[in-house]
Amino acid sequence: MNDRPAMEPAAFTAPRILTLGVGSSGVQAVAHMCRQNPGLDAVVIDTDKKVLEACGMEKIIHVGATVTNGFSAGGDVELGRQSIEKDSSSIRNQLRQADLLVVVAGLGGGTGSGALPVITRIAREAGTLILCMVTMPFSFEGKPVARKAEDALKKLRTHADAIVRIPNEVLVDRADSELPAEQVFSRSQAVMQDAVFALWRMLSQNGIYGLDFACLQTMLRNCDGFCHFASADAEGAERGDAVASAILSHRLLKKGKVLEIASGVMVGLIGGPDLKLSEIETVMNRIHEKLPDDTWVNFGVIVDPAFQNRLSAIVLVAEQWKEPLMDDAGRQMGFTFNRRLSSEQGELSLETAGKGRFAHVDPTIHDNQDLDVPTYIRRDIKLPR
């Protein structure tokens, strides 16, 4: 007979999700998110001191004081890059304990386009999982602005685990031309807000099924650079059908066409205590009907009393899916649940690749690093595609 006392279940430890607003668009979007949800862990960064003072945020990082003299980068990408490089220590300090960094910014300007590649590089060195949510400019903003945004995207792919592009152009149509400009411009902010809030809820609350930080890590590490995002919300007796229909017709999923070629999909459902299994089945079955048979799918369900008589869904979709790099011993090269070691330097716990015929040769060690291992593997850098 076993007289040993039963072990207490391990306490649920929520990962730290840090939301970072960069540049004027990112600052405004994250400041609005924090007004809606004061519990959000967020920091805003900009070169423009006036924008930071007006946002009402507690955690602000003013960068580039000696570069832009407290003004904006004026659309100059190089000034945005220099500003972050000169004040990178402040950003490193914020990232020390972050498990997931959600970067929010608008591309096409100076600070956002110049600073984001540097920030994601710093986050990668700190071992943080990185999801970028960026808005792309309207066509009327001109080709030079569009080129700056596209150039920034290419650089972001080197370090970010996943990027969600939100084209402002897709969120409006001809019928919107008579709407107030503020209302139209705020749509992309609303999309980012929905994404950040939903991820925060899914990962910080102990759900009744499935989705956790490891699932998100799998999704972001294998999505090959870009993800699509959509959300939907409905109330009433037919909320399951309403949410499913809204997801399948969402503009950011090209009215379902993205799902038809998806390689990976993550679905998060949030409902109240009255959430029924039939409603979960309705949403998931209708999504599955659109997906290829071999699509990687993971979903989670959270019950929140605030969602009584309401159902909310978020969907992250990867068009491309890549298998992780493996070493000669068949081990995955990369990080596990927490890429950060316990040391303050933020070194990465990576497996080294096999050395073939040189397996028995003494390694070249410098500053505690094996220089025979390629730099992109040692630093966990994604090569541009």
TAVENPE-V939331 format. One record per residue. PHI is phi as a letter, one per 30 degrees, with the letter a starting at -180 (none if undefined). BURIAL is 1 if it has 24 or more other C-alpha atoms within 12 Angstrom, else 0. Layout:
PHI,BURIAL
PHI,BURIAL
This chain:
none,0
d,0
c,0
d,0
d,0
d,0
d,0
d,0
d,0
d,0
d,0
d,0
c,0
d,0
d,1
d,1
c,1
c,1
c,1
b,1
c,1
b,1
i,1
e,1
d,1
d,1
d,1
d,1
d,1
d,1
d,1
d,1
e,1
d,1
d,0
d,0
b,0
d,0
d,0
d,1
d,1
b,1
b,1
b,1
b,1
a,1
d,1
d,1
d,1
d,0
d,1
d,1
d,0
d,0
d,1
i,0
d,1
d,0
c,1
b,1
b,1
c,1
c,1
i,1
e,1
d,0
c,1
c,1
h,0
i,0
c,1
d,1
d,1
i,1
i,1
d,1
d,1
d,1
d,1
d,1
d,1
d,1
d,1
d,1
e,1
d,0
b,1
d,1
d,0
d,1
d,1
e,1
d,0
d,1
d,1
e,1
c,1
d,1
d,1
b,1
c,1
c,1
c,1
c,1
a,1
c,1
c,1
j,1
c,1
d,1
d,1
d,1
d,1
d,1
d,1
e,1
e,1
d,1
d,1
d,1
d,1
d,1
d,1
d,1
d,1
d,1
i,1
c,1
d,1
b,1
b,1
c,1
c,1
b,1
c,1
c,1
d,1
d,1
d,0
d,0
d,0
j,0
d,0
e,0
d,1
d,1
d,0
d,1
d,1
d,1
d,1
d,1
e,1
d,1
d,1
d,1
d,1
d,1
c,1
d,1
d,1
a,1
b,1
c,1
d,1
c,1
d,1
e,1
d,1
d,1
d,1
b,1
b,0
e,0
d,0
d,0
d,0
c,0
d,0
e,0
e,0
d,0
d,0
d,0
d,1
d,0
d,1
d,1
d,1
d,1
d,1
d,1
d,1
e,1
d,1
d,1
d,1
d,1
d,1
d,1
d,1
d,1
c,1
c,1
c,1
d,1
d,1
d,0
a,0
i,0
e,1
b,1
d,1
d,1
d,1
d,1
d,1
e,1
d,1
d,1
d,1
c,1
d,1
i,1
j,1
b,1
b,1
c,1
b,1
b,1
b,1
a,1
b,1
a,1
b,1
j,0
d,0
c,0
d,1
d,1
d,1
d,1
d,1
d,1
d,1
d,1
d,1
d,1
c,0
d,1
d,1
d,1
c,1
h,0
h,0
j,1
d,0
d,1
d,1
d,1
c,1
d,1
c,1
b,1
b,1
b,1
b,1
c,1
c,1
b,1
b,1
d,1
e,0
c,1
d,1
c,1
e,0
d,0
d,1
d,1
d,0
e,1
d,1
d,1
d,0
d,1
d,1
e,1
d,0
d,1
d,1
d,0
d,0
c,0
d,1
d,1
b,1
b,1
b,1
b,1
b,1
b,1
c,1
b,1
e,0
d,0
c,1
e,0
i,1
b,1
b,1
b,1
b,1
b,1
b,1
c,1
b,1
c,1
d,1
c,1
b,1
b,0
d,0
d,0
d,1
b,0
d,0
d,0
d,0
i,0
c,0
d,0
c,1
k,1
c,1
c,1
e,0
c,1
d,1
d,1
d,0
d,0
d,0
d,0
d,0
i,1
d,1
c,1
d,1
c,1
d,1
d,1
d,1
d,0
c,0
i,0
d,0
c,0
d,0
c,0
d,0
e,0
d,0
c,0
c,0
b,0
h,0
i,0
b,0
d,0
d,0
d,0
d,1
e,0
e,0
d,1
d,1
e,1
c,1
h,1
c,1
d,1
d,0
e,0
c,0
